[in-house]
Amino acid sequence: MVYAYITIISAAVLSLIYMSIEARMVEVKDVWFTKNRSGLKILHLSDIHIPKL
């Protein structure tokens, strides 16, 4: 059971590292939140631009 927790935590850490690298490569002009009928917040991104490397 301990190995399952270690695997899940390792996957989560690797995902966060990957997302932080990806976030540096994308430019977003506008960001805003709305709420749906059940009260969940929805993130909206506008004018997403991926610069050439």
N, C-alpha and C positions, 0 to 999 in steps of 0.2 A: 504494500500500500504506500509505503514511503517513496518508492521509486516512481509511482504514478504522480505523486505530488511534485517530485523533483522534475519529472518530465514536463508537467504542465507549467511549472514556474519557469523552466528553461525556455520553453516555447514562447511564453509570454514575454520574457526579456528579449529574446531574439526578434520577436515581432515589433517590439517597441524600438529597438535599434534600427531595424529596417524602415519603419515608418518615419523615424526622425531623419534618416538619410533621404528618403523620398520627399519629405516635406521641404528639404532645402533645395530640391531640384524643381519645384513647382512654384509659380508665382500666381497669387490669387488677388484680384482687385477688391472685391466686396465679400464680406462675410456677415451673415445675420441669422438670427434664430426666430423660429415661430413655434407655436404650440398647436398640436392637433386636437381633435375632440376629446381624446382620452387623457390629455394633459402632457403628453410626451413632447419634449423639445426636439425640433428638427433643425439641423444645421444646413444652411444654404450657402453655396459657394458660387460666385459669379466671375466671369472673365478669367477662366483658368488658362494659364499660359505655361508651356514647357519650353524653356529656352534651349537653343541648340548647344550641344556640348562641343 
